Amino acid sequence: MMANDYNNIAGVYDTLSRIIYQNAIVQAQESLLSLIKPNDNIVLVGGGTGWILEAIAKQQLQNIKVVYVEKSAAMIRLAKKRKHQGIIVEFVETAIEDYHTHEKFDVVFTPFLFDNFRKEKIELVFEKLNNILLPKGVWLYADFINHQENKKIWQQFLLKTMYLFFRITTKIEAQELIDMRPYFKQDFELVKQQMFYHQFIQAIAFVKK
């Protein structure tokens, strides 16, 4: 099994997330969709089973294209079955670190992506995505929170349990959840932020300066 291999749990991933986090993971991502505009070219990285494509389609925006970059073949198969009439979707089965394109995007969407990576990989992936995002483009970011000044015992327990589970099932490479705030500090302006699940999950929209 390769690192960060979600093939074995693709069929139960959404159910597991809802059992543990109720609807918070879904709500966090959906809260960001209002930042998408007509004619946007979107790169969506790590979209999993693809339910988010149906949510984007329900926005009924004109001329939306989504490049759906997902490493797991099983997740891609599930995503292709989703109903996303009205938006153009290009499925790309590859790890984001191996993704190469000359396209530039209006929107980068990374739902629960960076919690998979070690610090070195985060730096590589962040730079790659920053380079393909247009100036004044929007970065939609949703993930768990592990801020040093706001750590809670139950959150740390849940994080350790979560990482143990994913190490066993997916060989996740991350050992801890990295604080992503420093990466966005220089080139981005925060325009929207919302917390979920007792402030353990965050949804943030940044605009590239």
MARRO-256155 format. One line per field, with one value per residue: residue number from 1; x, y, z of N, C-alpha, C in turn. Coordinates in Angstrom, 1 decimal. Example, Ala and Ser with C-alpha at 12.3 -4.5 7.8 and 13.67 -1.06 7.14 Angstrom:
2
i = [1:2]
n_px = [13.2:12.8]
n_py = [-5.7:-2.2]
n_pz = [7.8:7.1]
ca_px = [12.3:13.7]
ca_py = [-4.5:-1.1]
ca_pz = [7.8:7.1]
c_px = [13.2:12.9]
c_py = [-3.3:0.0]
c_pz = [7.8:7.9]
# end
This chain:
209
i = [1:2:3:4:5:6:7:8:9:10:11:12:13:14:15:16:17:18:19:20:21:22:23:24:25:26:27:28:29:30:31:32:33:34:35:36:37:38:39:40:41:42:43:44:45:46:47:48:49:50:51:52:53:54:55:56:57:58:59:60:61:62:63:64:65:66:67:68:69:70:71:72:73:74:75:76:77:78:79:80:81:82:83:84:85:86:87:88:89:90:91:92:93:94:95:96:97:98:99:100:101:102:103:104:105:106:107:108:109:110:111:112:113:114:115:116:117:118:119:120:121:122:123:124:125:126:127:128:129:130:131:132:133:134:135:136:137:138:139:140:141:142:143:144:145:146:147:148:149:150:151:152:153:154:155:156:157:158:159:160:161:162:163:164:165:166:167:168:169:170:171:172:173:174:175:176:177:178:179:180:181:182:183:184:185:186:187:188:189:190:191:192:193:194:195:196:197:198:199:200:201:202:203:204:205:206:207:208:209]
n_px = [0.8:0.5:1.6:-0.8:-3.2:-6.3:-8.0:-8.9:-10.8:-12.7:-15.4:-16.6:-15.9:-17.3:-19.5:-18.2:-17.1:-19.3:-20.4:-18.6:-18.2:-20.6:-22.4:-20.5:-18.1:-19.1:-20.7:-18.7:-17.3:-19.4:-20.0:-18.2:-18.8:-20.2:-18.3:-17.6:-17.7:-19.6:-18.2:-15.8:-12.7:-11.8:-9.6:-9.8:-8.7:-8.2:-10.9:-12.3:-15.1:-16.6:-19.0:-19.1:-19.1:-21.7:-22.8:-21.6:-22.7:-25.3:-25.3:-25.8:-24.4:-23.1:-21.0:-18.9:-15.9:-14.3:-11.3:-10.6:-8.6:-7.4:-6.0:-6.8:-8.0:-10.4:-11.9:-12.2:-13.7:-16.2:-16.7:-17.2:-19.7:-21.4:-24.0:-23.6:-24.6:-24.4:-21.9:-18.6:-16.4:-13.2:-11.5:-8.7:-6.5:-4.3:-1.6:-1.4:1.2:2.3:1.0:0.9:0.5:-0.2:-2.2:-4.0:-5.8:-8.9:-9.9:-8.7:-9.4:-9.1:-10.2:-9.8:-7.2:-4.4:-4.0:-3.1:-0.3:3.2:5.4:7.3:6.2:3.9:4.9:5.8:3.5:1.8:3.2:3.1:0.3:-0.2:1.2:-0.3:-2.6:-4.4:-3.6:-5.5:-7.1:-9.1:-8.7:-10.0:-10.3:-10.6:-10.4:-9.1:-8.4:-5.4:-4.3:-1.7:-2.3:-4.8:-5.4:-7.2:-7.9:-9.6:-9.7:-7.0:-6.9:-8.8:-7.5:-5.1:-6.3:-7.5:-5.4:-4.0:-5.9:-5.9:-3.3:-3.2:-5.1:-4.7:-2.1:-1.3:0.9:1.4:2.2:1.3:-0.9:-0.4:0.0:-1.5:-1.5:0.8:1.6:-0.2:0.1:1.8:1.1:-1.7:-5.0:-7.3:-10.7:-13.0:-14.2:-15.1:-16.2:-16.6:-18.0:-17.5:-15.4:-13.3:-13.1:-12.4:-13.4:-12.2:-11.8:-9.5:-8.1:-5.9:-3.2]
n_py = [-1.2:2.2:5.4:7.5:6.2:5.9:4.0:1.6:2.4:4.0:3.4:3.6:6.0:8.5:7.9:7.2:9.6:11.1:9.8:10.3:13.1:14.2:16.4:18.2:18.3:18.3:20.6:22.6:22.6:23.3:25.8:27.5:27.7:29.8:31.6:31.0:32.0:32.8:31.5:30.7:28.9:26.1:24.3:21.4:19.7:16.6:15.7:13.5:11.3:12.8:14.1:16.9:17.9:17.7:19.5:21.9:22.0:22.5:25.2:26.4:28.0:29.7:28.4:26.9:25.3:22.4:21.0:18.0:16.8:13.8:11.3:8.7:5.9:4.5:6.5:8.3:6.8:6.7:9.4:10.0:9.0:10.8:13.3:16.0:17.9:20.7:21.7:21.5:18.8:17.7:14.8:13.9:11.5:11.4:12.0:15.1:16.2:15.2:16.3:18.1:21.1:23.7:25.3:28.1:29.1:30.3:29.6:27.8:24.8:23.2:20.8:19.4:18.5:19.1:17.9:15.4:15.4:15.5:18.1:18.9:18.0:19.5:22.1:21.8:21.2:23.4:25.5:24.7:24.8:27.5:28.7:28.1:29.5:32.3:35.8:37.7:35.5:33.0:31.1:28.3:26.8:24.1:22.4:20.6:22.0:22.9:24.8:26.1:27.8:27.2:24.6:21.7:19.1:17.0:17.4:16.8:14.1:13.1:13.7:12.2:9.6:9.6:9.9:7.5:5.6:6.2:5.7:3.0:2.2:3.7:4.3:6.9:9.6:11.8:12.7:14.5:17.3:20.1:23.6:25.8:28.5:30.2:29.7:31.0:33.6:35.6:36.0:36.2:37.3:37.1:36.5:35.3:33.4:30.5:28.5:25.1:22.2:22.5:24.3:22.9:22.3:24.2:26.6:28.4:31.3:32.6:35.4:35.9:38.2]
n_pz = [0.0:-0.9:0.5:2.1:1.0:0.1:-1.0:0.1:2.0:0.8:0.2:2.6:3.7:3.8:5.5:7.9:8.5:9.1:11.2:13.2:13.2:12.8:10.8:10.3:8.7:6.1:6.2:6.7:4.2:2.4:3.3:2.1:-0.6:-1.6:-2.4:-4.9:-8.3:-11.3:-14.3:-13.2:-13.1:-11.5:-9.4:-7.7:-5.0:-3.7:-3.3:-2.6:-2.3:-4.0:-3.4:-3.1:-5.7:-6.5:-4.8:-5.6:-8.2:-7.6:-7.0:-9.3:-11.2:-14.0:-16.6:-15.2:-14.5:-13.2:-12.2:-11.1:-8.9:-7.6:-5.7:-5.2:-6.9:-6.3:-5.1:-7.2:-8.9:-7.5:-7.4:-10.1:-10.5:-9.5:-9.6:-11.5:-13.3:-15.5:-14.8:-15.9:-15.5:-15.1:-14.5:-12.7:-12.0:-9.8:-7.4:-5.8:-5.6:-7.8:-9.9:-12.9:-14.7:-17.1:-16.8:-15.3:-12.4:-11.1:-8.7:-5.9:-4.3:-1.3:0.4:3.5:3.0:3.7:6.1:5.7:5.2:5.8:7.1:5.1:2.7:2.7:2.3:-0.4:-1.8:-1.2:-2.4:-5.1:-5.6:-5.0:-7.1:-9.3:-8.9:-9.8:-9.6:-7.2:-7.1:-5.4:-2.5:-1.2:1.8:4.0:7.0:9.9:13.1:14.9:16.7:18.6:20.7:21.4:22.2:23.1:25.4:24.6:21.9:21.2:21.9:20.0:17.6:17.8:17.9:15.4:13.6:14.2:13.3:10.5:9.8:10.0:8.1:5.7:5.5:6.1:5.8:7.5:10.8:12.6:13.0:11.1:11.7:9.5:9.2:8.9:6.3:4.6:5.3:4.0:1.3:1.1:1.8:4.4:4.0:4.8:7.5:9.3:12.0:13.1:14.7:17.6:17.4:16.3:13.7:10.7:8.3:5.7:3.6:1.4:-0.3:-2.9:-2.9]
ca_px = [0.0:1.3:1.2:-2.1:-3.9:-7.7:-8.8:-9.6:-11.9:-13.4:-16.8:-17.2:-15.3:-18.4:-20.3:-17.4:-16.9:-20.6:-20.6:-17.7:-18.3:-22.0:-22.4:-19.6:-17.2:-19.9:-21.1:-17.6:-17.1:-20.5:-20.0:-17.3:-19.2:-20.7:-17.2:-17.4:-18.4:-19.7:-17.0:-14.6:-11.9:-11.5:-8.9:-10.3:-7.7:-8.6:-12.3:-12.8:-16.1:-17.2:-20.3:-18.9:-19.4:-23.2:-23.1:-21.2:-23.7:-26.6:-25.2:-26.4:-23.6:-22.8:-19.7:-18.0:-15.1:-13.6:-10.3:-10.8:-7.4:-7.6:-5.0:-7.4:-8.8:-11.7:-12.6:-12.5:-14.9:-17.4:-17.0:-17.7:-21.1:-22.2:-24.8:-23.1:-25.0:-24.2:-20.5:-17.6:-15.5:-12.1:-11.0:-7.3:-6.2:-2.9:-1.3:-1.2:2.6:2.7:0.2:1.5:-0.4:0.1:-3.5:-4.1:-7.1:-9.5:-10.2:-8.1:-10.2:-8.4:-10.9:-9.2:-6.0:-3.1:-3.8:-2.4:1.1:4.3:5.7:8.1:5.2:3.0:5.6:5.9:2.1:1.3:3.9:2.6:-1.0:-0.1:1.8:-1.3:-3.7:-4.3:-3.7:-6.9:-7.9:-9.6:-8.3:-11.0:-9.6:-11.3:-9.6:-9.1:-7.6:-4.5:-3.5:-1.0:-2.9:-6.2:-5.4:-8.1:-7.5:-10.5:-9.3:-5.8:-7.2:-9.4:-6.5:-4.3:-7.0:-7.8:-4.1:-3.7:-6.8:-5.5:-2.0:-3.5:-6.0:-4.3:-0.6:-1.1:2.3:1.4:2.3:0.7:-1.6:0.5:-0.7:-1.3:-1.6:2.0:1.7:-1.1:0.3:2.4:0.5:-3.1:-5.9:-8.5:-12.0:-14.2:-13.8:-16.2:-15.8:-17.6:-17.7:-16.9:-14.2:-12.3:-13.0:-12.5:-13.6:-11.6:-11.6:-8.4:-7.9:-4.5:-3.0]
ca_py = [0.0:3.5:6.4:8.2:5.4:5.8:3.1:0.6:2.9:4.9:3.2:3.9:7.2:9.5:7.4:7.3:11.1:11.6:9.2:11.0:14.6:14.6:16.9:19.3:18.3:18.7:22.0:23.4:22.8:24.0:27.2:28.2:27.6:31.1:32.4:30.7:32.9:32.3:31.5:30.3:27.7:25.6:23.1:20.9:18.7:15.7:15.9:12.3:10.6:13.7:14.8:18.3:18.3:17.9:20.8:23.0:22.1:23.1:26.7:26.8:29.1:29.5:28.2:26.5:24.1:21.9:20.0:17.2:16.0:12.9:10.2:7.4:5.4:4.2:7.8:8.8:6.0:7.1:10.8:10.0:8.6:11.9:14.1:17.3:18.6:22.1:22.1:20.7:18.2:16.9:14.0:13.7:10.5:11.5:12.7:16.5:16.5:14.7:17.0:19.2:21.8:25.0:26.1:29.0:28.9:31.3:29.1:26.5:24.3:22.1:20.3:18.4:17.9:19.2:17.1:14.2:15.6:16.0:19.6:19.0:17.8:20.7:23.2:21.5:21.2:24.7:26.3:24.3:25.4:29.0:29.1:28.0:30.3:33.6:37.0:37.9:34.3:32.6:29.8:27.8:25.9:23.5:21.4:20.6:23.1:22.5:25.9:26.0:28.6:26.8:23.2:21.1:17.7:16.1:17.5:16.1:12.7:12.8:13.8:11.0:8.4:9.7:9.6:6.1:4.9:6.4:5.1:1.6:2.0:4.4:4.6:8.3:10.0:12.8:12.3:15.5:18.3:21.3:24.9:26.3:29.9:30.8:29.6:31.9:34.9:36.5:36.3:36.0:38.1:36.3:37.2:34.6:32.3:30.0:27.3:24.0:21.1:23.0:25.0:21.9:22.3:25.5:26.8:29.8:31.7:33.6:36.0:36.1:39.6]
ca_pz = [0.0:-0.9:1.5:1.8:0.0:0.6:-1.8:1.0:2.8:-0.1:0.2:3.9:4.2:4.2:6.6:9.0:8.9:9.6:12.5:14.2:13.2:12.4:9.4:10.3:7.5:4.9:6.4:6.5:2.8:1.8:3.7:1.2:-2.0:-2.0:-2.9:-6.3:-9.2:-12.7:-15.2:-12.5:-13.3:-10.2:-9.2:-6.4:-4.7:-2.6:-3.1:-2.1:-3.0:-5.0:-3.1:-3.2:-7.0:-6.5:-4.1:-6.5:-9.3:-7.0:-7.0:-10.6:-11.8:-15.4:-17.1:-14.2:-14.8:-12.1:-12.4:-9.9:-8.7:-6.5:-5.9:-5.0:-8.0:-5.8:-4.9:-8.5:-9.5:-6.8:-7.8:-11.5:-10.5:-8.9:-10.6:-11.5:-14.5:-15.5:-14.6:-16.6:-14.6:-15.6:-13.4:-12.8:-11.0:-9.4:-6.2:-6.1:-5.8:-9.2:-10.9:-13.6:-15.6:-17.5:-16.5:-14.1:-11.8:-10.3:-7.3:-5.4:-3.2:-0.7:1.6:4.4:2.2:4.2:7.3:5.2:4.8:6.7:6.8:3.9:1.6:2.8:1.6:-1.8:-2.3:-1.1:-3.4:-6.4:-5.7:-5.1:-8.4:-10.4:-8.6:-10.4:-8.7:-6.8:-7.0:-4.1:-2.0:-0.3:2.7:5.1:7.7:11.4:13.8:15.9:17.0:19.9:21.8:21.6:22.2:24.1:25.6:23.8:20.5:21.0:21.9:18.8:16.6:17.9:17.5:13.9:12.9:14.3:12.4:9.1:9.6:9.8:6.9:4.5:5.6:6.1:6.1:8.6:12.2:13.4:12.3:11.0:11.7:8.2:9.1:8.4:4.8:4.0:5.9:3.2:-0.1:1.1:2.7:4.9:3.7:5.4:8.4:10.1:12.8:13.2:15.6:18.8:17.0:15.9:12.2:10.2:6.8:5.5:2.3:1.3:-1.6:-3.2:-3.0]
c_px = [0.9:0.8:0.0:-3.0:-5.3:-8.6:-9.6:-10.8:-12.8:-14.9:-17.4:-16.7:-16.4:-19.2:-19.5:-17.2:-18.2:-20.9:-19.8:-18.0:-19.6:-21.9:-21.4:-18.6:-17.9:-20.3:-19.9:-17.3:-18.2:-20.5:-19.1:-17.8:-19.8:-19.6:-17.0:-18.3:-18.6:-18.4:-15.7:-14.0:-11.4:-10.6:-9.2:-9.4:-8.1:-10.1:-13.0:-13.9:-16.9:-18.6:-20.3:-19.2:-20.9:-23.5:-22.7:-22.2:-25.0:-26.5:-25.7:-25.7:-23.2:-21.3:-18.6:-17.2:-14.3:-12.6:-10.2:-9.5:-7.5:-6.7:-5.7:-8.3:-10.2:-12.5:-13.0:-13.7:-16.2:-17.7:-17.6:-19.2:-22.0:-22.9:-24.3:-23.4:-24.8:-22.8:-19.6:-16.6:-14.4:-11.5:-9.5:-6.9:-4.7:-2.7:-1.0:0.3:3.1:1.9:0.9:0.6:0.2:-1.1:-3.3:-5.6:-7.6:-9.7:-9.3:-8.9:-9.5:-9.2:-10.2:-8.0:-4.8:-2.9:-3.2:-0.9:2.0:4.6:6.4:7.2:4.3:3.6:5.6:4.5:1.6:1.9:3.3:1.2:-1.0:0.4:0.7:-2.6:-3.5:-4.2:-5.2:-7.8:-8.2:-9.1:-9.3:-10.4:-10.5:-10.5:-9.8:-8.2:-6.7:-3.6:-3.0:-1.7:-4.3:-6.4:-6.3:-7.8:-8.3:-10.1:-8.0:-6.0:-7.8:-8.4:-5.6:-5.0:-7.2:-6.5:-3.7:-4.6:-6.3:-4.1:-2.2:-4.2:-5.5:-2.8:-0.4:0.3:2.4:1.5:1.6:0.0:-0.8:-0.4:-0.4:-1.3:-0.4:2.2:0.9:-0.8:0.8:1.6:-1.1:-3.8:-7.1:-9.8:-13.2:-13.6:-15.0:-15.8:-16.9:-17.1:-16.9:-15.5:-13.0:-12.1:-13.2:-12.7:-13.1:-11.5:-10.5:-8.5:-6.4:-4.2:-2.4]
c_py = [1.3:4.4:7.1:7.5:5.2:4.8:2.1:1.1:3.9:4.7:3.5:5.3:8.3:9.1:7.5:8.7:11.6:11.0:9.9:12.5:15.1:15.2:18.1:19.4:18.7:20.2:23.0:23.7:23.6:25.5:28.1:28.4:29.0:32.0:32.1:31.5:32.3:32.5:31.1:29.0:27.2:24.4:22.6:19.7:17.9:15.8:14.6:11.7:11.5:14.3:16.3:18.8:18.5:19.2:22.0:23.2:22.7:24.6:27.3:28.1:28.7:29.3:27.9:25.2:23.7:20.8:19.3:16.3:15.1:11.7:8.8:7.0:5.1:5.4:8.4:8.1:6.4:8.6:10.9:9.6:9.7:12.7:15.6:18.1:20.1:22.6:21.1:20.2:17.4:16.2:13.7:12.8:10.6:12.2:14.2:16.9:16.1:15.4:18.1:19.8:23.2:25.9:27.0:28.9:30.1:30.9:27.8:26.1:23.1:21.6:19.1:17.7:17.9:18.4:15.7:14.2:15.9:17.5:19.8:18.9:19.0:21.9:23.0:21.7:22.7:25.6:26.0:24.9:26.9:29.5:29.0:28.8:31.8:34.7:37.4:36.7:33.9:31.2:29.4:26.6:25.4:22.4:21.5:21.7:22.5:23.6:25.8:26.7:28.2:25.3:22.7:19.7:16.8:16.2:16.7:14.6:12.3:12.8:12.6:9.7:8.4:9.3:8.1:5.2:5.0:5.8:3.6:1.4:2.6:4.6:6.1:8.7:11.0:12.1:13.3:16.5:19.6:22.6:25.5:27.8:30.6:30.8:30.6:33.4:35.9:37.0:36.4:36.9:37.2:37.1:36.5:33.5:31.8:28.7:26.4:23.0:21.6:23.6:24.1:21.8:23.8:25.6:28.3:30.1:32.8:34.2:36.3:37.6:39.8]
c_pz = [0.0:0.2:1.1:0.8:0.6:-0.2:-0.9:1.8:2.1:0.1:1.6:4.5:4.7:5.4:7.9:9.5:9.5:11.0:13.6:14.3:12.8:11.0:9.3:9.1:6.3:5.1:6.2:5.0:2.1:2.1:2.8:-0.2:-2.5:-2.6:-4.4:-7.2:-10.5:-13.5:-14.5:-13.0:-12.0:-10.2:-7.7:-6.1:-3.5:-2.3:-2.7:-2.9:-4.0:-4.7:-3.3:-4.7:-7.2:-5.8:-4.9:-7.7:-8.8:-6.9:-8.3:-11.2:-13.2:-15.7:-16.0:-14.6:-13.5:-12.6:-11.1:-9.7:-7.4:-6.8:-5.9:-6.2:-7.5:-5.6:-6.2:-9.1:-8.8:-7.3:-9.2:-11.5:-9.9:-10.0:-10.5:-12.8:-14.4:-15.2:-15.4:-15.6:-15.4:-14.4:-13.7:-11.7:-10.7:-8.1:-6.6:-6.3:-7.2:-10.3:-11.5:-14.6:-15.9:-17.2:-15.3:-13.7:-11.1:-8.9:-7.1:-4.2:-2.6:0.6:2.3:3.6:3.1:5.5:7.0:5.2:6.0:6.3:5.5:2.7:1.6:2.0:0.1:-2.4:-2.3:-2.1:-4.8:-6.6:-5.8:-6.4:-9.5:-10.1:-9.1:-9.3:-8.4:-6.9:-5.6:-3.8:-0.9:0.5:3.8:5.7:9.2:11.9:14.9:16.3:18.4:21.0:22.1:21.7:23.4:24.2:24.7:22.3:20.2:21.0:20.6:17.6:16.6:17.5:15.9:13.2:13.0:13.4:10.9:8.8:9.3:8.4:5.6:4.5:5.5:6.5:7.3:9.9:13.1:12.5:12.3:11.0:10.3:8.1:8.5:6.9:4.1:4.3:4.9:2.0:-0.1:2.1:3.1:4.6:4.3:6.3:9.2:10.8:13.0:14.3:16.9:18.5:16.7:14.4:11.7:8.7:6.6:4.0:2.3:-0.1:-1.8:-3.5:-4.4]
# end
